[in-house]
Amino acid sequence: MKAQKLRSLFAGDRIIQIVGAHDGLSAKLVEEAGFDGIWASGLEISAVNAVPDANILTMTQYLQAATSMDAVTNIPVIADCDSGYGNVNNVMHLVREYERNGIAAVCMEDKLFPKLNSFAGGEQKLATIEEFSGKIRAAKDTQRNPDFMVIARIEALIAGAGMDEAVARAEAYEDSGADAILIHSKKNDPSEILHFLSLYSNRLPIILVPTTYPQISASELQEYGVKMVIYANHGLRTSIHAIRQTFQQIKLAGNTLQIEDKIASVQDVFKLQGLQEMLDAEDYYTEQRYKKVEVPVISK
């Protein structure tokens, strides 16, 4: 079970590194690169549908994307579930569905539904501690697999509510049964996060998303007691940049000659699709392999 695999990673000594993905192909590339798990990123999934990361898509659409990632990989998937897609009833429903579909963990943030991406600007509206604590309790009471994890994401620093509020929320979510705390920041250096770590003392495993403070390394974070680091959207951002450049070059040149050595080969695409495995299975199970054998009649 992948949930058990994720639990074992949290029980280990080293920092866990996972990367954002949005579909089966990007998830396979995460696994190919040797990362420990996949972040089914709400930003990436919404972006590839060309809609804002603001709960425009439904829970079912996010679940389908996460399930497609899980189906083609052997490493755990952690699903970004925004603020739980509604109230406690929605949270209970999402836990049942994500758990049933093999997702190892869900992460919910303590903002009001519908949420807005943390880096989008504008007002970031927080749920009360009591309301979000209820969502955590509902999620933990609903799960059936004891290895399934519920991660509480704190947005107090994003919303400008202050450090005391962030620590109070971490303590409350710990009391409500959360398996880990994701503390988020939009500062361009890790000082705010490191201050939080010194106050909370890592009573639950701490998860960070260093999108705005990329200068700190995983090994440094491990020294501070951080258990997981999420590189949340770098695959998507890389692909947008590369696709845009490629299309511009084709349009300018009127042919593809100058880019052929800079892009994946068709054979590479076939490999990622599992084409050879399909052909091998087709050959193995073809009717020609199982022609009827005539049984000789033995006369009495």
C-alpha positions as CSV (number, residue, x, y, z in Angstrom):
1,M,0.0,0.0,0.0
2,K,1.3,3.4,-0.9
3,A,-0.1,5.0,2.2
4,Q,2.0,2.6,4.3
5,K,5.0,3.5,2.1
6,L,4.4,7.2,2.9
7,R,4.1,6.4,6.6
8,S,7.4,4.6,6.5
9,L,9.0,7.6,4.9
10,F,7.8,9.8,7.7
11,A,9.2,7.3,10.2
12,G,12.6,7.4,8.5
13,D,15.6,9.6,9.3
14,R,15.9,11.6,6.1
15,I,13.9,14.5,4.6
16,I,11.2,13.5,2.1
17,Q,11.3,15.3,-1.2
18,I,8.2,15.4,-3.5
19,V,7.4,17.3,-6.6
20,G,4.2,18.7,-8.1
21,A,2.4,17.0,-11.1
22,H,-0.9,17.4,-12.8
23,D,-1.4,14.2,-14.9
24,G,-0.1,10.7,-15.4
25,L,2.8,11.8,-17.7
26,S,4.1,14.5,-15.4
27,A,3.8,12.0,-12.4
28,K,5.8,9.4,-14.3
29,L,8.5,12.1,-14.8
30,V,8.6,12.8,-11.1
31,E,9.1,9.1,-10.4
32,E,11.7,8.8,-13.1
33,A,13.7,11.6,-11.5
34,G,13.9,9.6,-8.2
35,F,11.7,11.7,-5.9
36,D,9.9,10.1,-3.0
37,G,6.4,11.1,-3.9
38,I,4.0,13.2,-6.0
39,W,2.2,16.3,-5.1
40,A,-1.1,16.4,-7.0
41,S,-1.0,20.1,-7.2
42,G,-4.2,22.2,-7.3
43,L,-2.3,25.0,-9.1
44,E,-1.0,22.6,-11.8
45,I,-4.3,20.8,-12.3
46,S,-6.2,24.0,-12.6
47,A,-3.6,25.6,-14.8
48,V,-3.6,22.7,-17.4
49,N,-7.3,23.3,-17.6
50,A,-6.6,27.1,-18.1
51,V,-8.7,28.2,-15.1
52,P,-7.6,30.0,-12.0
53,D,-6.5,28.1,-8.9
54,A,-9.7,29.3,-7.1
55,N,-11.9,26.2,-6.8
56,I,-13.3,26.6,-10.3
57,L,-12.8,22.9,-10.9
58,T,-14.8,20.3,-8.9
59,M,-13.5,17.8,-6.4
60,T,-14.2,15.1,-8.9
61,Q,-11.9,16.7,-11.5
62,Y,-9.1,17.0,-9.0
63,L,-9.7,13.4,-7.9
64,Q,-9.6,12.1,-11.4
65,A,-6.3,13.9,-12.0
66,A,-4.8,12.5,-8.8
67,T,-6.0,9.0,-9.6
68,S,-4.4,9.2,-13.0
69,M,-1.1,10.0,-11.4
70,D,-1.5,7.2,-8.8
71,A,-2.4,4.6,-11.5
72,V,0.8,4.8,-13.5
73,T,3.4,5.2,-10.7
74,N,4.7,3.3,-7.7
75,I,5.3,6.1,-5.3
76,P,2.8,7.8,-3.0
77,V,0.5,10.6,-4.1
78,I,-0.3,13.4,-1.8
79,A,-3.4,15.3,-3.0
80,D,-3.7,19.1,-2.6
81,C,-7.4,19.4,-1.6
82,D,-7.5,23.2,-1.2
83,S,-9.8,24.0,1.8
84,G,-11.8,20.7,1.6
85,Y,-14.2,21.8,-1.2
86,G,-16.8,23.0,1.3
87,N,-17.8,22.2,4.9
88,V,-17.2,19.1,7.0
89,N,-19.6,17.0,4.9
90,N,-17.6,17.7,1.8
91,V,-14.4,16.9,3.7
92,M,-15.8,13.5,4.8
93,H,-16.8,12.8,1.2
94,L,-13.4,13.7,-0.2
95,V,-11.6,11.5,2.4
96,R,-13.8,8.5,1.5
97,E,-13.2,9.0,-2.3
98,Y,-9.5,9.8,-2.2
99,E,-8.8,6.9,0.2
100,R,-10.9,4.5,-1.9
101,N,-8.9,5.5,-5.0
102,G,-5.5,4.7,-3.4
103,I,-4.3,8.2,-2.6
104,A,-1.8,8.1,0.3
105,A,-2.6,11.5,1.9
106,V,-4.7,14.6,1.5
107,C,-3.7,18.1,2.4
108,M,-6.2,20.8,3.4
109,E,-5.6,24.5,4.0
110,D,-7.3,26.6,6.6
111,K,-8.9,29.2,4.3
112,L,-12.5,29.7,3.5
113,F,-14.2,28.0,0.4
114,P,-13.7,29.0,-2.3
115,K,-10.0,29.6,-1.8
116,L,-7.6,31.7,-3.8
117,N,-4.1,30.7,-4.6
118,S,-1.7,31.9,-1.8
119,F,0.4,33.9,-4.1
120,A,-2.4,35.5,-6.2
121,G,-2.7,38.7,-4.1
122,G,-5.9,40.0,-2.8
123,E,-7.5,39.1,0.5
124,Q,-6.8,35.7,1.9
125,K,-9.8,34.7,4.1
126,L,-9.0,32.3,6.9
127,A,-11.5,29.9,8.5
128,T,-11.7,30.1,12.2
129,I,-9.5,27.7,14.2
130,E,-12.7,26.0,15.4
131,E,-14.1,25.5,12.0
132,F,-10.9,24.0,10.5
133,S,-10.2,21.9,13.5
134,G,-13.6,20.4,12.9
135,K,-12.6,19.5,9.4
136,I,-9.5,17.8,10.6
137,R,-11.5,15.7,13.1
138,A,-14.1,14.8,10.5
139,A,-11.3,13.7,8.1
140,K,-9.6,11.6,10.7
141,D,-12.8,10.0,11.9
142,T,-13.8,9.2,8.3
143,Q,-10.7,7.4,7.1
144,R,-10.6,3.6,7.3
145,N,-6.9,2.9,6.5
146,P,-4.8,3.8,9.6
147,D,-1.9,4.7,7.3
148,F,-3.9,7.3,5.4
149,M,-2.6,10.8,6.3
150,V,-4.4,14.1,6.8
151,I,-2.1,17.1,6.5
152,A,-3.1,20.5,7.9
153,R,-1.9,23.5,5.9
154,I,-1.6,26.7,7.8
155,E,-2.1,29.9,5.9
156,A,-1.9,32.4,8.7
157,L,1.4,33.8,7.6
158,I,0.1,34.1,4.0
159,A,-2.9,36.0,5.2
160,G,-0.9,38.4,7.4
161,A,-2.4,37.1,10.6
162,G,0.9,36.9,12.4
163,M,3.2,34.3,14.0
164,D,1.2,33.9,17.2
165,E,-1.8,32.9,15.2
166,A,0.2,30.5,13.1
167,V,1.5,28.7,16.2
168,A,-1.9,28.7,17.8
169,R,-3.3,27.0,14.7
170,A,-0.6,24.4,14.6
171,E,-1.3,23.5,18.2
172,A,-5.0,23.3,17.6
173,Y,-4.7,21.2,14.5
174,E,-2.3,18.9,16.3
175,D,-4.9,18.4,19.1
176,S,-7.5,17.7,16.4
177,G,-5.5,14.8,15.0
178,A,-3.6,16.1,12.0
179,D,-0.8,13.8,11.0
180,A,1.5,16.7,9.8
181,I,1.6,20.4,9.6
182,L,2.4,22.3,6.4
183,I,3.3,25.9,7.2
184,H,3.2,28.3,4.2
185,S,5.0,31.6,3.7
186,K,5.3,34.0,0.8
187,K,8.4,35.8,2.0
188,N,11.5,35.7,-0.3
189,D,13.7,34.2,2.4
190,P,13.2,31.5,5.0
191,S,13.4,33.6,8.1
192,E,9.7,33.6,8.8
193,I,9.5,29.8,8.5
194,L,12.6,29.3,10.7
195,H,11.0,31.5,13.3
196,F,7.9,29.4,13.3
197,L,10.0,26.2,13.6
198,S,11.7,27.6,16.7
199,L,8.3,28.4,18.3
200,Y,6.4,25.2,17.4
201,S,9.3,22.9,18.1
202,N,8.3,20.3,15.5
203,R,5.9,18.4,17.6
204,L,4.2,17.1,14.4
205,P,6.2,16.5,11.2
206,I,6.7,19.8,9.4
207,I,6.2,20.2,5.7
208,L,7.5,23.2,3.7
209,V,6.8,24.6,0.2
210,P,9.8,26.8,-0.6
211,T,8.4,28.4,-3.7
212,T,9.3,31.9,-2.7
213,Y,12.5,31.1,-0.9
214,P,14.4,28.7,-3.2
215,Q,17.8,29.5,-1.8
216,I,17.5,27.0,1.1
217,S,18.4,23.4,0.3
218,A,16.8,20.2,1.4
219,S,19.8,19.3,3.5
220,E,19.6,22.6,5.3
221,L,15.9,22.1,5.9
222,Q,16.6,18.7,7.3
223,E,19.0,20.2,9.8
224,Y,16.2,22.4,11.0
225,G,14.0,19.3,11.6
226,V,11.8,19.7,8.5
227,K,10.4,16.3,7.5
228,M,9.1,17.0,3.9
229,V,9.8,19.6,1.2
230,I,7.4,20.1,-1.7
231,Y,8.6,21.5,-5.0
232,A,5.1,22.3,-5.9
233,N,4.8,23.6,-9.4
234,H,8.2,23.6,-11.0
235,G,7.4,21.0,-13.7
236,L,4.5,23.0,-14.9
237,R,6.4,26.3,-15.0
238,T,9.3,24.6,-16.8
239,S,7.0,23.1,-19.4
240,I,5.2,26.4,-20.1
241,H,8.5,28.1,-20.6
242,A,9.9,25.4,-22.9
243,I,6.7,25.0,-24.9
244,R,6.4,28.8,-25.4
245,Q,10.0,29.0,-26.7
246,T,9.6,26.0,-29.0
247,F,6.4,27.3,-30.6
248,Q,8.0,30.7,-31.1
249,Q,11.0,29.1,-32.8
250,I,8.8,27.1,-35.1
251,K,6.7,30.1,-36.0
252,L,9.8,32.2,-36.7
253,A,11.7,29.5,-38.7
254,G,8.8,27.9,-40.5
255,N,10.2,24.5,-39.8
256,T,11.3,22.4,-36.8
257,L,14.9,21.6,-37.9
258,Q,16.5,23.8,-35.3
259,I,14.6,22.3,-32.3
260,E,14.7,18.6,-33.1
261,D,17.8,18.0,-30.9
262,K,16.3,20.0,-28.1
263,I,13.0,18.1,-27.7
264,A,12.1,14.6,-26.6
265,S,12.1,11.9,-29.3
266,V,9.0,10.2,-30.3
267,Q,10.6,7.0,-29.0
268,D,10.9,8.7,-25.6
269,V,7.2,9.4,-25.7
270,F,6.5,5.8,-26.6
271,K,8.6,4.7,-23.6
272,L,6.7,6.9,-21.2
273,Q,3.4,5.6,-22.6
274,G,4.4,2.0,-21.9
275,L,4.0,1.1,-25.6
276,Q,6.5,-1.8,-25.5
277,E,4.8,-3.3,-22.5
278,M,1.5,-3.1,-24.3
279,L,2.9,-4.8,-27.4
280,D,4.6,-7.5,-25.3
281,A,1.3,-8.2,-23.5
282,E,-0.5,-8.3,-26.8
283,D,1.9,-10.8,-28.2
284,Y,1.8,-13.0,-25.1
285,Y,-1.9,-13.2,-25.0
286,T,-2.7,-13.4,-28.7
287,E,-4.8,-16.3,-29.8
288,Q,-1.9,-17.6,-31.8
289,R,-0.1,-18.5,-28.6
290,Y,-3.0,-20.6,-27.4
291,K,-4.1,-22.5,-30.5
292,K,-6.3,-25.5,-29.6
293,V,-4.3,-28.6,-29.3
294,E,-5.9,-31.7,-30.8
295,V,-6.1,-34.5,-28.2
296,P,-5.5,-37.9,-29.7
297,V,-8.3,-40.4,-29.4
298,I,-7.1,-43.5,-27.8
299,S,-9.1,-46.5,-28.9
300,K,-10.1,-49.1,-26.4
